[in-house]
Amino acid sequence: MFSKTSEYAIKIMIYLSANSTKDSLCQVKEISKALGTPGPFTAKILQQLVKSDLLFSMKGKNGGFTLSRDLGDIKISDIVIAVDGEKSINRCILGLKNCSSENPCPLHHKFYKIKDDFKKYVLDSNLKE
């Protein structure tokens, strides 16, 4: 249900919640090694999360990353939108650009309720639940 980028971003957020504080930041290399994710891809995701105000970052020798707020205040949808954009949550199940209630794809009406429930129960949840 999630893109690889969103999966990594969620794992990064969970890792940082357990391993970093404002006084003890985690560096890209450490995060990448711990999660088994490619370093440059991890760095790109981290920057997207910083840009969306989900992470705090500091440059320099003792720099790194930590959550900008409590994990309980961050919804899964915040993370997904930060790395994949708003459209990723509302896109057509078949990937069609013009799918809507007025112009539905062949599966629109069958998956509408499932997608709605997914948003409600998963995307609107925070990572502490």
Secondary structure, 3 states (H helix, E strand, C coil): CCCHHHHHHHHHHHHHHHHCECCECECHHHHHHHHCCCHHHHHHHHHHHHHCCCEEEECCCCCEEEECCCHHHCEHHHHHHHHHCCHHHHCCCCCCCCCCCCCCCCCHHHHHHHHHHHHHHHHCCECCC
